[in-house]
Amino acid sequence: MKFGGTSLSNGDNIRHVCELLQKYLNQKHEIVVVNSALVKVTDSLVTVCQRSLEIEKSYISKFITTLKERHIETCKTAIKDESIQKEIGEIISKTISELEDVLTGITFIKEVTPKIRDFTLSFGERL
């Protein structure tokens, strides 16, 4: 099953996706799940990747803060168990920190190769 960004646009939609998956698992189906980034995240990563060539670190910090808050809020809506929320929050924080390092590196080297661009865009799906 593949779920695109619209299916993952917010915590309520993610919870619905999980309910669908649980239904199939309860029927003893084996499944493979492929997910996209949250809606609009890939577009914003493309933009920030290109803008990192010409912007200051303060813009990246603002982008990172907004992206992290969105994912944390989505997690809190999608997941009711606070211990799981905490665990996922730690994963989000670690992944976001890595993304910030990549974007900061782009500002220093002033180059976005196809490999760097692809790596940057991969954060959407990983988050």
All heavy atoms as an XYZ file, in Angstrom:
1009
protein
N       0.847     -1.162      0.000
C       0.000      0.000      0.000
C       0.896      1.228      0.000
O       1.882      1.282      0.714
C      -0.876      0.032      1.248
C      -1.791     -1.141      1.385
S      -2.638     -1.039      2.977
C      -4.113     -1.923      2.558
N       0.523      2.219     -0.793
C       1.266      3.466     -0.822
C       0.335      4.596     -0.419
O      -0.786      4.682     -0.872
C       1.828      3.770     -2.197
C       2.691      5.028     -2.123
C       3.014      5.606     -3.452
C       3.965      6.758     -3.331
N       3.380      7.989     -2.857
N       0.845      5.434      0.464
C       0.086      6.580      0.928
C       0.864      7.842      0.597
O       2.002      8.012      1.013
C      -0.175      6.479      2.436
C      -1.015      5.282      2.790
C      -0.421      4.091      3.165
C      -2.391      5.345      2.702
C      -1.185      2.978      3.474
C      -3.177      4.240      3.008
C      -2.567      3.056      3.403
N       0.220      8.722     -0.168
C       0.844      9.970     -0.575
C       0.681     11.051      0.466
O       0.089     10.857      1.534
N       1.194     12.220      0.138
C       1.211     13.344      1.064
C      -0.160     13.769      1.543
O      -0.341     14.134      2.705
N      -1.166     13.737      0.663
C      -2.507     14.136      1.072
C      -3.056     13.170      2.115
O      -3.707     13.593      3.076
C      -3.449     14.207     -0.149
O      -2.885     15.133     -1.093
C      -4.828     14.676      0.243
N      -2.771     11.890      1.963
C      -3.200     10.907      2.959
C      -2.510     11.137      4.293
O      -2.985     10.677      5.330
C      -2.863      9.483      2.498
O      -3.517      9.172      1.307
N      -1.393     11.833      4.254
C      -0.589     12.072      5.448
C      -0.536     13.566      5.770
O       0.444     14.051      6.316
C       0.825     11.534      5.226
C       0.917     10.082      4.759
C       2.336      9.740      4.351
C       0.418      9.144      5.838
N      -1.615     14.268      5.477
C      -1.591     15.721      5.625
C      -1.682     16.198      7.066
O      -1.292     17.311      7.376
C      -2.720     16.361      4.806
O      -3.980     15.904      5.270
N      -2.185     15.344      7.951
C      -2.297     15.734      9.362
C      -2.417     14.484     10.227
O      -2.528     13.358      9.712
C      -3.479     16.682      9.582
C      -4.797     16.074      9.149
O      -5.142     14.961      9.539
N      -5.548     16.803      8.339
N      -2.414     14.684     11.519
C      -2.449     13.556     12.445
C      -3.711     12.713     12.338
O      -3.667     11.489     12.462
N      -4.844     13.363     12.100
C      -6.096     12.614     11.957
C      -6.042     11.689     10.743
O      -6.482     10.542     10.802
C      -7.288     13.570     11.842
C      -7.572     14.301     13.142
O      -7.348     13.713     14.222
O      -8.025     15.466     13.081
N      -5.489     12.189      9.641
C      -5.375     11.349      8.443
C      -4.398     10.198      8.661
O      -4.624      9.080      8.187
C      -4.940     12.184      7.239
C      -6.044     13.061      6.711
O      -7.156     13.066      7.224
N      -5.741     13.844      5.689
N      -3.327     10.472      9.373
C      -2.367      9.402      9.663
C      -3.019      8.335     10.540
O      -2.838      7.140     10.314
C      -1.093      9.966     10.314
C      -0.325     10.803      9.289
C      -0.211      8.850     10.880
C       0.845     11.569      9.854
N      -3.806      8.756     11.514
C      -4.512      7.790     12.357
C      -5.461      6.937     11.510
O      -5.554      5.729     11.687
C      -5.278      8.502     13.476
C      -5.684      7.535     14.560
C      -6.279      8.147     15.815
N      -5.891      9.495     16.137
C      -6.700     10.552     16.013
N      -7.918     10.407     15.578
N      -6.273     11.748     16.345
N      -6.123      7.569     10.530
C      -7.014      6.827      9.626
C      -6.224      5.793      8.810
O      -6.666      4.650      8.655
C      -7.745      7.790      8.692
C      -8.603      7.113      7.683
N      -9.765      6.436      8.006
C      -8.453      6.969      6.347
C     -10.293      5.919      6.920
N      -9.512      6.227      5.886
N      -5.074      6.191      8.307
C      -4.218      5.257      7.566
C      -3.852      4.072      8.460
O      -3.914      2.914      8.039
C      -2.955      5.972      7.026
C      -1.898      4.969      6.584
C      -3.322      6.911      5.886
N      -3.495      4.351      9.692
C      -3.130      3.278     10.631
C      -4.313      2.338     10.878
O      -4.127      1.119     10.981
C      -2.632      3.863     11.944
S      -1.039      4.694     11.773
N      -5.505      2.893     10.967
C      -6.697      2.052     11.138
C      -6.909      1.144      9.932
O      -7.256     -0.031     10.084
C      -7.927      2.928     11.385
C      -7.910      3.608     12.743
C      -8.930      4.733     12.878
O      -9.674      5.019     11.904
O      -8.973      5.348     13.969
N      -6.682      1.669      8.735
C      -6.782      0.841      7.527
C      -5.756     -0.292      7.551
O      -6.067     -1.450      7.241
C      -6.573      1.684      6.262
C      -7.645      2.694      5.904
C      -7.176      3.568      4.740
C      -8.934      1.977      5.536
N      -4.533      0.057      7.925
C      -3.480     -0.952      7.990
C      -3.813     -2.019      9.028
O      -3.629     -3.213      8.783
C      -2.135     -0.302      8.309
C      -1.604      0.668      7.258
C      -0.367      1.380      7.774
C      -1.341     -0.029      5.949
N      -4.322     -1.585     10.172
C      -4.687     -2.535     11.232
C      -5.784     -3.477     10.760
O      -5.759     -4.671     11.057
C      -5.137     -1.790     12.487
C      -5.320     -2.697     13.680
C      -4.023     -3.379     14.090
O      -3.010     -2.733     14.283
N      -4.046     -4.691     14.220
N      -6.723     -2.951      9.996
C      -7.812     -3.782      9.454
C      -7.239     -4.915      8.594
O      -7.626     -6.065      8.733
C      -8.759     -2.908      8.620
C      -9.871     -3.669      7.942
C     -10.709     -2.717      7.096
C     -11.606     -3.485      6.168
N     -12.323     -2.613      5.236
N      -6.305     -4.590      7.719
C      -5.701     -5.612      6.867
C      -4.857     -6.594      7.671
O      -4.854     -7.786      7.397
C      -4.876     -4.967      5.744
C      -5.748     -4.510      4.613
C      -6.293     -3.232      4.604
C      -6.060     -5.358      3.556
C      -7.121     -2.811      3.577
C      -6.886     -4.955      2.526
C      -7.416     -3.674      2.543
O      -8.237     -3.267      1.528
N      -4.143     -6.078      8.655
C      -3.349     -6.975      9.494
C      -4.249     -7.920     10.288
O      -3.917     -9.101     10.464
C      -2.464     -6.166     10.440
C      -1.284     -5.469      9.790
C      -0.604     -4.540     10.789
C      -0.293     -6.462      9.223
N      -5.379     -7.428     10.765
C      -6.321     -8.272     11.505
C      -6.910     -9.375     10.636
O      -7.319    -10.412     11.146
C      -7.453     -7.432     12.106
C      -6.980     -6.584     13.265
O      -5.920     -6.822     13.837
N      -7.762     -5.569     13.603
N      -6.936     -9.142      9.344
C      -7.443    -10.148      8.407
C      -6.324    -11.079      7.943
O      -6.481    -11.832      6.998
C      -8.092     -9.467      7.203
C      -9.320     -8.670      7.555
C      -9.837     -7.854      6.383
O      -9.261     -7.829      5.296
N     -10.944     -7.166      6.607
N      -5.194    -11.005      8.626
C      -4.029    -11.875      8.378
C      -3.371    -11.635      7.022
O      -2.724    -12.522      6.475
C      -4.410    -13.360      8.523
C      -5.078    -13.701      9.832
C      -4.154    -13.496     10.996
C      -4.849    -13.960     12.277
N      -4.452    -13.271     13.441
N      -3.530    -10.448      6.475
C      -2.842    -10.096      5.233
C      -1.423     -9.647      5.568
O      -1.185     -9.017      6.591
C      -3.546     -8.944      4.511
C      -4.895     -9.272      3.980
N      -5.084    -10.060      2.877
C      -6.132     -8.930      4.412
C      -6.370    -10.184      2.636
N      -7.034     -9.501      3.569
N      -0.497     -9.998      4.707
C       0.837     -9.430      4.809
C       0.832     -8.169      3.967
O       0.311     -8.163      2.857
C       1.884    -10.413      4.294
C       2.041    -11.628      5.186
C       3.181    -12.528      4.732
O       4.136    -12.026      4.123
O       3.088    -13.726      4.991
N       1.397     -7.112      4.491
C       1.385     -5.851      3.755
C       2.769     -5.203      3.769
O       3.581     -5.465      4.643
C       0.348     -4.858      4.330
C       0.632     -4.551      5.801
C      -1.066     -5.373      4.157
C      -0.259     -3.479      6.394
N       2.973     -4.390      2.772
C       4.143     -3.532      2.693
C       3.595     -2.121      2.564
O       2.684     -1.872      1.777
C       5.025     -3.873      1.468
C       6.153     -2.866      1.316
C       5.564     -5.285      1.579
N       4.133     -1.206      3.336
C       3.646      0.169      3.331
C       4.748      1.088      2.833
O       5.887      1.013      3.295
C       3.207      0.606      4.746
C       2.721      2.042      4.733
C       2.135     -0.332      5.284
N       4.386      1.933      1.884
C       5.274      2.968      1.372
C       4.579      4.294      1.635
O       3.393      4.441      1.339
C       5.527      2.791     -0.140
C       6.391      3.922     -0.686
C       6.144      1.428     -0.427
N       5.300      5.239      2.222
C       4.683      6.526      2.492
C       5.488      7.668      1.901
O       6.700      7.586      1.762
C       4.509      6.753      4.004
C       5.830      6.844      4.710
O       6.455      5.837      4.988
N       6.271      8.048      5.017
N       4.761      8.705      1.547
C       5.383      9.942      1.100
C       5.606     10.834      2.313
O       5.221     10.500      3.424
C       4.468     10.659      0.103
O       4.310      9.896     -1.066
N       6.182     11.982      2.052
C       6.310     13.004      3.092
C       4.932     13.587      3.371
O       3.994     13.425      2.573
C       7.247     14.098      2.598
N       4.801     14.276      4.501
C       3.568     15.017      4.760
C       3.330     15.980      3.605
O       4.284     16.448      2.965
C       3.664     15.809      6.065
C       3.860     15.039      7.366
C       3.909     16.015      8.549
C       2.762     14.014      7.579
N       2.084     16.281      3.351
C       1.725     17.155      2.239
C       2.517     18.470      2.319
O       2.714     19.026      3.397
C       0.189     17.401      2.199
C      -0.270     18.269      3.341
C      -0.246     17.979      0.875
N       3.049     18.887      1.186
C       3.820     20.122      0.999
C       5.243     20.102      1.558
O       6.004     21.040      1.354
C       3.091     21.338      1.579
C       1.699     21.559      1.054
C       1.721     22.246     -0.266
C       0.277     22.558     -0.699
N       0.176     22.823     -2.085
N       5.632     19.035      2.261
C       6.979     19.000      2.840
C       8.040     18.866      1.741
O       9.058     19.556      1.779
C       7.111     17.885      3.903
C       8.561     17.645      4.283
C       6.289     18.241      5.139
N       7.810     18.017      0.759
C       8.794     17.869     -0.316
C       8.991     19.193     -1.038
O      10.128     19.612     -1.306
C       8.379     16.759     -1.300
O       8.264     15.527     -0.581
C       9.397     16.604     -2.420
N       7.889     19.891     -1.332
C       7.992     21.196     -1.998
C       8.818     22.168     -1.165
O       9.657     22.899     -1.695
C       6.603     21.790     -2.244
C       5.794     21.011     -3.275
O       6.390     20.232     -4.053
O       4.563     21.184     -3.300
N       8.579     22.185      0.143
C       9.324     23.120      0.992
C      10.800     22.730      1.073
O      11.674     23.599      1.153
C       8.699     23.232      2.381
O       8.805     22.031      3.095
N      11.097     21.430      1.035
C      12.496     20.994      1.043
C      13.200     21.384     -0.260
O      14.374     21.774     -0.237
C      12.591     19.490      1.280
C      12.294     19.032      2.701
C      12.140     17.516      2.754
C      13.382     19.491      3.663
N      12.506     21.282     -1.383
C      13.080     21.710     -2.664
C      13.429     23.198     -2.585
O      14.531     23.614     -2.949
C      12.103     21.440     -3.836
C      12.557     22.152     -5.111
C      11.953     19.950     -4.081
N      12.489     23.977     -2.073
C      12.693     25.424     -1.975
C      13.851     25.762     -1.047
O      14.742     26.544     -1.411
C      11.405     26.111     -1.481
O      10.359     25.846     -2.419
C      11.603     27.610     -1.338
N      13.864     25.189      0.137
C      14.924     25.531      1.087
C      16.282     25.028      0.604
O      17.304     25.670      0.840
C      14.604     25.034      2.518
C      14.836     23.550      2.673
C      15.401     25.812      3.557
N      16.293     23.922     -0.093
C      17.551     23.399     -0.634
C      18.147     24.399     -1.623
O      19.333     24.734     -1.545
C      17.285     22.053     -1.306
S      18.745     21.126     -1.760
N      17.326     24.903     -2.520
C      17.805     25.886     -3.495
C      18.139     27.217     -2.839
O      19.146     27.834     -3.153
C      16.764     26.092     -4.598
C      16.664     24.931     -5.547
C      18.004     24.589     -6.196
O      18.777     25.443     -6.596
N      18.297     23.301     -6.272
N      17.301     27.637     -1.892
C      17.529     28.931     -1.232
C      18.725     28.892     -0.296
O      19.273     29.937      0.032
C      16.279     29.371     -0.489
C      15.150     29.704     -1.472
C      14.077     30.560     -0.901
N      14.604     31.838     -0.450
C      14.015     32.565      0.488
N      12.907     32.147      1.057
N      14.527     33.727      0.860
N      19.137     27.705      0.126
C      20.298     27.603      1.016
C      21.565     28.105      0.349
O      22.540     28.429      1.023
C      20.492     26.150      1.470
O      19.437     25.748      2.293
N      21.553     28.180     -0.966
C      22.708     28.704     -1.694
C      22.888     30.201     -1.460
O      23.984     30.730     -1.593
C      22.549     28.447     -3.192
C      22.529     26.984     -3.628
C      22.120     26.870     -5.084
C      23.888     26.353     -3.394
N      21.804     30.887     -1.120
C      21.839     32.350     -1.086
C      21.352     32.970      0.223
O      21.291     34.184      0.331
C      20.983     32.892     -2.230
C      19.549     32.427     -2.129
C      18.786     32.530     -3.444
O      19.343     32.234     -4.508
O      17.620     32.913     -3.373
N      20.994     32.171      1.188
C      20.382     32.706      2.404
C      21.292     32.561      3.613
O      22.300     31.871      3.582
C      19.037     32.020      2.700
C      19.234     30.523      2.840
C      18.009     32.348      1.660
C      18.009     29.758      3.205
N      20.864     33.201      4.684
C      21.610     33.137      5.929
C      21.106     31.982      6.788
O      20.001     31.486      6.600
C      21.449     34.457      6.679
C      22.041     35.622      5.930
C      21.878     36.923      6.687
O      21.592     36.879      7.897
O      22.048     37.969      6.067
N      21.915     31.623      7.738
C      21.585     30.520      8.623
C      20.298     30.776      9.405
O      19.578     29.855      9.750
C      22.746     30.240      9.574
C      22.586     28.944     10.321
C      23.837     28.581     11.067
C      23.724     27.196     11.593
N      23.524     26.865     12.852
N      19.964     32.039      9.668
C      18.746     32.349     10.420
C      17.501     31.859      9.691
O      16.537     31.428     10.324
C      18.649     33.850     10.697
O      18.577     34.568      9.490
N      17.506     31.909      8.347
C      16.371     31.401      7.575
C      16.253     29.893      7.758
O      15.153     29.366      7.927
C      16.521     31.751      6.089
C      15.399     31.174      5.252
C      14.196     31.854      5.119
C      15.543     29.947      4.610
C      13.156     31.326      4.364
C      14.517     29.405      3.858
C      13.326     30.095      3.730
O      12.303     29.558      2.987
N      17.373     29.214      7.726
C      17.369     27.763      7.910
C      16.848     27.419      9.301
O      16.028     26.513      9.450
C      18.777     27.178      7.676
C      19.151     27.312      6.201
C      18.835     25.713      8.111
C      20.574     26.964      5.885
N      17.277     28.149     10.310
C      16.808     27.887     11.675
C      15.303     28.043     11.781
O      14.628     27.224     12.413
C      17.489     28.827     12.663
O      18.858     28.547     12.722
N      14.761     29.073     11.152
C      13.304     29.284     11.167
C      12.593     28.135     10.448
O      11.594     27.610     10.933
C      12.961     30.622     10.519
C      11.485     30.931     10.547
C      11.188     32.272      9.910
C       9.672     32.471      9.871
N       9.275     33.674      9.174
N      13.121     27.746      9.289
C      12.539     26.637      8.527
C      12.550     25.359      9.355
O      11.550     24.647      9.445
C      13.319     26.427      7.219
C      12.906     25.193      6.475
C      11.775     25.194      5.682
C      13.645     24.020      6.577
C      11.375     24.051      4.997
C      13.265     22.877      5.901
C      12.126     22.887      5.100
N      13.680     25.074      9.980
C      13.837     23.867     10.791
C      12.846     23.865     11.953
O      12.198     22.860     12.239
C      15.300     23.741     11.282
C      16.228     23.378     10.120
C      15.428     22.744     12.425
C      15.992     22.025      9.498
N      12.714     24.999     12.628
C      11.789     25.103     13.760
C      10.356     24.833     13.312
O       9.625     24.071     13.949
C      11.896     26.493     14.418
O      13.222     26.649     14.915
C      10.895     26.655     15.544
N       9.949     25.435     12.210
C       8.594     25.251     11.689
C       8.356     23.799     11.295
O       7.306     23.220     11.614
C       8.362     26.182     10.476
O       8.568     27.532     10.892
C       6.964     26.022      9.916
N       9.319     23.200     10.610
C       9.182     21.805     10.174
C       9.090     20.866     11.374
O       8.248     19.960     11.405
C      10.367     21.421      9.283
C      10.290     20.069      8.586
C       9.148     20.036      7.571
C      11.619     19.759      7.891
N       9.923     21.096     12.369
C       9.911     20.259     13.569
C       8.581     20.395     14.308
O       7.976     19.382     14.693
C      11.064     20.635     14.496
C      11.134     19.780     15.740
C      12.341     20.151     16.592
C      12.406     19.297     17.838
N      13.580     19.633     18.665
N       8.119     21.617     14.491
C       6.843     21.832     15.181
C       5.697     21.141     14.456
O       4.825     20.540     15.085
C       6.554     23.333     15.314
C       7.436     24.028     16.318
C       7.276     25.539     16.319
O       6.529     26.090     15.465
O       7.914     26.182     17.177
N       5.702     21.207     13.141
C       4.639     20.560     12.364
C       4.642     19.053     12.583
O       3.604     18.434     12.781
C       4.799     20.874     10.876
C       3.729     20.195     10.056
C       3.731     20.627      8.634
N       2.703     19.887      7.918
C       2.735     19.640      6.628
N       3.718     20.115      5.897
N       1.785     18.939      6.055
N       5.815     18.450     12.541
C       5.893     16.997     12.714
C       5.568     16.576     14.152
O       4.908     15.559     14.359
C       7.262     16.478     12.265
C       7.366     16.351     10.779
N       7.656     17.414      9.969
C       7.167     15.294      9.959
C       7.653     17.012      8.707
N       7.361     15.729      8.667
N       5.996     17.352     15.117
C       5.685     17.037     16.512
C       4.177     17.146     16.743
O       3.569     16.270     17.376
C       6.458     17.959     17.480
C       7.968     17.711     17.382
C       5.944     17.826     18.910
C       8.434     16.379     17.931
N       3.561     18.197     16.239
C       2.109     18.379     16.403
C       1.337     17.263     15.696
O       0.367     16.736     16.235
C       1.679     19.751     15.870
C       0.225     20.068     16.123
C      -0.146     20.055     17.593
O       0.670     20.479     18.438
O      -1.268     19.616     17.910
N       1.782     16.894     14.516
C       1.143     15.794     13.781
C       1.247     14.505     14.577
O       0.283     13.744     14.686
C       1.790     15.633     12.388
O       1.611     16.849     11.664
C       1.172     14.494     11.613
N       2.407     14.272     15.150
C       2.631     13.082     15.982
C       1.669     13.068     17.171
O       1.051     12.044     17.470
C       4.078     13.066     16.461
S       4.456     11.807     17.687
N       1.538     14.203     17.837
C       0.663     14.269     19.012
C      -0.795     14.012     18.657
O      -1.544     13.438     19.449
C       0.808     15.620     19.706
C       2.120     15.770     20.437
C       2.222     17.120     21.105
C       3.547     17.247     21.840
N       3.695     18.575     22.449
N      -1.207     14.431     17.475
C      -2.580     14.193     17.033
C      -2.775     12.739     16.619
O      -3.799     12.130     16.922
C      -2.943     15.122     15.854
O      -2.765     16.483     16.269
C      -4.375     14.918     15.412
N      -1.780     12.187     15.956
C      -1.908     10.828     15.417
C      -1.749      9.760     16.487
O      -2.354      8.689     16.396
C      -0.875     10.600     14.311
N      -0.934     10.042     17.492
C      -0.586      9.029     18.492
C      -1.056      9.496     19.863
O      -0.649     10.560     20.327
C       0.937      8.785     18.503
C       1.408      8.331     17.125
C       1.321      7.785     19.584
C       2.912      8.340     16.954
N      -1.884      8.696     20.487
C      -2.423      9.072     21.800
C      -1.516      8.656     22.960
O      -1.504      9.288     24.001
C      -3.826      8.472     21.992
C      -4.831      8.969     20.970
C      -4.920     10.482     20.982
C      -5.888     10.992     19.947
N      -5.784     12.417     19.733
N      -0.735      7.613     22.785
C       0.136      7.100     23.844
C       1.325      8.054     24.029
O       2.148      8.231     23.121
C       0.621      5.698     23.466
C       1.450      5.034     24.545
O       2.396      5.665     25.057
O       1.151      3.873     24.869
N       1.424      8.665     25.212
C       2.459      9.676     25.446
C       3.879      9.112     25.407
O       4.811      9.814     25.002
C       2.199     10.392     26.772
C       0.984     11.293     26.706
C       0.750     12.066     27.988
O       1.660     12.129     28.849
O      -0.355     12.616     28.128
N       4.055      7.864     25.806
C       5.410      7.294     25.751
C       5.847      7.090     24.298
O       7.024      7.299     23.967
C       5.479      5.978     26.534
O       4.682      4.981     25.931
N       4.915      6.722     23.444
C       5.242      6.583     22.020
C       5.468      7.966     21.410
O       6.385      8.150     20.602
C       4.156      5.792     21.265
C       4.079      4.356     21.810
C       4.429      5.784     19.760
C       2.933      3.535     21.265
N       4.653      8.951     21.807
C       4.861     10.328     21.335
C       6.276     10.791     21.663
O       6.950     11.389     20.828
C       3.876     11.286     22.001
C       2.476     11.234     21.501
C       1.571     12.209     22.257
O       2.037     13.034     23.039
N       0.278     12.097     22.018
N       6.712     10.504     22.880
C       8.051     10.921     23.310
C       9.128     10.247     22.460
O      10.074     10.890     22.009
C       8.260     10.583     24.782
C       9.600     11.032     25.305
C       9.777     10.711     26.770
C      11.168     11.150     27.211
N      11.509     10.712     28.532
N       8.962      8.950     22.243
C       9.928      8.199     21.439
C       9.999      8.757     20.014
O      11.085      8.975     19.469
C       9.540      6.720     21.421
C      10.481      5.838     20.652
C      10.033      4.379     20.640
O       9.212      3.969     21.485
O      10.523      3.641     19.766
N       8.838      8.983     19.412
C       8.795      9.518     18.052
C       9.355     10.948     18.035
O      10.063     11.335     17.108
C       7.362      9.485     17.481
C       6.840      8.040     17.402
C       7.293     10.163     16.110
C       7.667      7.108     16.554
N       9.057     11.727     19.073
C       9.592     13.087     19.170
C      11.107     13.102     19.161
O      11.730     13.975     18.545
N      11.715     12.136     19.830
C      13.176     12.042     19.843
C      13.718     11.699     18.455
O      14.743     12.245     18.031
C      13.620     11.008     20.869
C      13.377     11.456     22.305
C      13.560     10.352     23.338
O      13.944      9.217     22.974
O      13.316     10.637     24.528
N      13.020     10.832     17.750
C      13.431     10.478     16.379
C      13.295     11.698     15.470
O      14.191     11.987     14.659
C      12.607      9.283     15.847
C      12.938      8.022     16.640
C      12.839      9.078     14.350
C      11.992      6.854     16.395
N      12.187     12.418     15.612
C      11.980     13.629     14.816
C      13.102     14.626     15.100
O      13.694     15.181     14.168
C      10.600     14.251     15.104
C       9.483     13.363     14.531
C      10.499     15.674     14.526
C       8.080     13.750     14.980
N      13.414     14.858     16.360
C      14.456     15.826     16.724
C      15.810     15.444     16.132
O      16.532     16.298     15.594
C      14.571     15.934     18.246
O      13.409     16.508     18.781
N      16.156     14.172     16.216
C      17.437     13.702     15.672
C      17.482     13.873     14.154
O      18.481     14.345     13.593
C      17.646     12.235     16.048
C      18.955     11.665     15.575
C      19.120     10.221     15.987
C      20.411      9.657     15.413
N      20.567      8.230     15.650
N      16.393     13.518     13.482
C      16.333     13.617     12.019
C      16.375     15.082     11.581
O      17.089     15.439     10.637
C      15.066     12.918     11.493
O      15.052     11.563     11.968
C      15.016     12.915      9.974
N      15.637     15.928     12.278
C      15.617     17.357     11.968
C      17.003     17.972     12.168
O      17.451     18.805     11.375
C      14.566     18.084     12.843
C      13.142     17.705     12.401
C      14.764     19.592     12.835
C      12.645     18.388     11.153
N      17.702     17.560     13.207
C      19.048     18.059     13.467
C      19.988     17.693     12.323
O      20.812     18.513     11.886
C      19.559     17.492     14.790
O      20.854     17.941     15.055
N      19.857     16.483     11.827
C      20.679     16.051     10.690
C      20.352     16.888      9.446
O      21.263     17.320      8.721
C      20.452     14.566     10.407
C      21.335     14.014      9.317
C      21.091     12.533      9.021
O      20.343     11.857      9.754
O      21.661     12.055      8.021
N      19.070     17.133      9.221
C      18.670     17.969      8.085
C      19.254     19.376      8.219
O      19.757     19.942      7.245
C      17.146     18.042      7.978
C      16.580     19.020      6.945
C      17.047     18.678      5.536
C      15.053     19.049      7.028
N      19.216     19.931      9.405
C      19.769     21.264      9.621
C      21.267     21.296      9.299
O      21.762     22.247      8.679
C      19.533     21.721     11.060
C      19.986     23.143     11.319
C      19.588     23.646     12.690
O      19.310     22.840     13.601
O      19.566     24.882     12.847
N      21.978     20.247      9.674
C      23.402     20.161      9.351
C      23.622     20.150      7.838
O      24.534     20.812      7.327
C      24.030     18.910      9.972
C      24.138     18.976     11.483
O      23.992     20.071     12.062
O      24.364     17.898     12.096
N      22.796     19.392      7.124
C      22.929     19.320      5.663
C      22.680     20.692      5.041
O      23.461     21.154      4.197
C      21.958     18.268      5.079
C      21.909     18.343      3.554
C      22.335     16.868      5.538
N      21.611     21.352      5.471
C      21.287     22.660      4.905
C      22.359     23.696      5.242
O      22.711     24.529      4.395
C      19.916     23.129      5.396
C      18.734     22.290      4.913
C      17.442     22.742      5.586
C      18.604     22.317      3.399
N      22.899     23.629      6.441
C      23.979     24.527      6.822
C      25.209     24.264      5.958
O      25.889     25.200      5.511
C      24.313     24.375      8.318
O      23.140     24.675      9.081
C      25.436     25.303      8.730
N      25.480     22.998      5.700
C      26.605     22.649      4.816
C      26.438     23.225      3.426
O      27.413     23.717      2.831
N      25.206     23.208      2.925
C      24.951     23.789      1.598
C      25.280     25.278      1.606
O      25.861     25.796      0.652
C      23.489     23.544      1.171
C      23.254     22.047      0.911
C      23.147     24.350     -0.089
C      21.794     21.675      0.717
N      24.931     25.972      2.696
C      25.218     27.415      2.753
C      26.720     27.684      2.729
O      27.150     28.712      2.217
C      24.597     28.088      4.004
O      25.216     27.593      5.183
C      23.106     27.910      4.059
N      27.500     26.751      3.275
C      28.949     26.939      3.286
C      29.597     26.592      1.953
O      30.476     27.318      1.482
C      29.604     26.105      4.397
C      29.382     26.657      5.764
C      28.719     25.917      6.718
C      29.844     27.925      6.122
C      28.499     26.414      7.989
C      29.636     28.443      7.386
C      28.957     27.683      8.327
N      29.180     25.487      1.346
C      29.838     25.079      0.098
C      29.234     25.742     -1.135
O      29.823     25.703     -2.200
C      29.849     23.543     -0.071
C      28.438     22.973     -0.165
C      30.630     22.876      1.032
C      28.387     21.492     -0.526
N      28.037     26.340     -0.974
C      27.379     27.072     -2.069
C      27.186     26.205     -3.313
O      27.402     26.636     -4.443
C      28.158     28.344     -2.445
C      28.367     29.306     -1.321
C      27.088     29.973     -0.950
C      27.347     31.078      0.073
N      26.260     31.230      0.993
N      26.775     24.955     -3.056
C      26.547     24.036     -4.175
C      25.512     23.000     -3.758
O      25.524     22.509     -2.628
C      27.854     23.338     -4.560
C      27.700     22.386     -5.717
C      29.013     21.712     -6.102
O      29.925     21.614     -5.254
O      29.110     21.260     -7.249
N      24.609     22.691     -4.699
C      23.643     21.615     -4.484
C      23.787     20.644     -5.651
O      23.269     20.871     -6.735
C      22.188     22.145     -4.411
C      21.224     20.991     -4.182
C      22.052     23.178     -3.308
N      24.537     19.587     -5.417
C      24.682     18.555     -6.439
C      23.406     17.705     -6.454
O      22.632     17.735     -5.492
C      25.887     17.647     -6.129
O      25.613     16.935     -4.916
C      27.188     18.445     -6.013
N      23.188     16.931     -7.512
C      22.016     16.050     -7.516
C      21.997     15.106     -6.304
O      20.932     14.848     -5.729
C      22.156     15.275     -8.827
C      22.895     16.215     -9.728
C      23.882     16.925     -8.813
N      23.160     14.625     -5.899
C      23.230     13.725     -4.740
C      22.809     14.444     -3.459
O      22.053     13.903     -2.653
C      24.645     13.170     -4.601
C      24.797     12.162     -3.490
C      26.209     11.579     -3.467
C      26.352     10.560     -2.349
N      27.661      9.925     -2.352
N      23.285     15.665     -3.263
C      22.918     16.441     -2.075
C      21.425     16.767     -2.109
O      20.737     16.673     -1.091
C      23.756     17.729     -1.972
C      25.214     17.380     -1.668
C      23.198     18.668     -0.903
C      26.166     18.558     -1.765
N      20.912     17.127     -3.271
C      19.488     17.442     -3.400
C      18.639     16.219     -3.050
O      17.685     16.313     -2.273
C      19.174     17.920     -4.817
C      17.727     18.316     -5.016
C      17.494     18.770     -6.480
N      16.143     19.209     -6.675
C      15.115     18.394     -6.913
N      15.295     17.102     -6.967
N      13.905     18.872     -7.086
N      18.973     15.073     -3.613
C      18.220     13.845     -3.328
C      18.285     13.492     -1.849
O      17.279     13.094     -1.251
C      18.747     12.678     -4.166
C      18.435     12.812     -5.647
O      17.592     13.662     -6.013
O      19.039     12.072     -6.439
N      19.451     13.635     -1.261
C      19.607     13.337      0.159
C      18.735     14.278      0.996
O      18.047     13.853      1.923
C      21.081     13.451      0.566
C      21.339     13.101      2.004
C      21.125     11.812      2.463
C      21.780     14.060      2.893
C      21.359     11.479      3.798
C      22.017     13.739      4.223
C      21.798     12.440      4.674
N      18.745     15.561      0.633
C      17.925     16.544      1.351
C      16.444     16.205      1.228
O      15.708     16.223      2.219
C      18.199     17.962      0.813
O      19.593     18.240      0.933
C      17.401     19.000      1.577
N      15.996     15.868      0.045
C      14.581     15.547     -0.156
C      14.169     14.273      0.568
O      13.005     14.112      0.945
C      14.264     15.431     -1.648
C      14.454     16.709     -2.465
C      14.062     16.477     -3.919
C      13.687     17.869     -1.872
N      15.117     13.379      0.811
C      14.789     12.122      1.509
C      14.293     12.349      2.934
O      13.639     11.491      3.514
C      15.994     11.184      1.512
O      16.964     11.584      2.476
N      14.607     13.506      3.495
C      14.184     13.783      4.870
C      12.668     13.848      4.997
O      12.127     13.536      6.055
C      14.826     15.072      5.388
C      16.252     14.869      5.794
C      17.268     15.020      4.869
C      16.575     14.518      7.081
C      18.601     14.827      5.239
C      17.899     14.317      7.461
C      18.911     14.461      6.538
N      11.978     14.250      3.943
C      10.519     14.290      3.998
C       9.920     12.935      4.296
O       9.090     12.779      5.205
N      10.349     11.927      3.562
C       9.840     10.574      3.781
C      10.321     10.011      5.114
O       9.584      9.330      5.812
C      10.253      9.639      2.642
C       9.424      9.780      1.390
C       9.804     10.998      0.548
O      10.860     11.620      0.794
O       9.023     11.350     -0.346
N      11.555     10.293      5.463
C      12.091      9.769      6.730
C      11.355     10.362      7.923
O      11.113      9.677      8.915
C      13.587     10.015      6.813
C      14.331      9.163      5.783
C      15.791      9.095      6.058
N      16.464     10.290      5.562
C      17.594     10.761      6.047
N      18.177     10.163      7.069
N      18.158     11.812      5.536
N      11.013     11.633      7.828
C      10.265     12.253      8.928
C       8.860     11.698      8.994
O       8.285     11.503     10.039
C      10.232     13.774      8.765
C      11.534     14.479      9.090
C      11.522     15.902      8.552
C      11.751     14.490     10.607
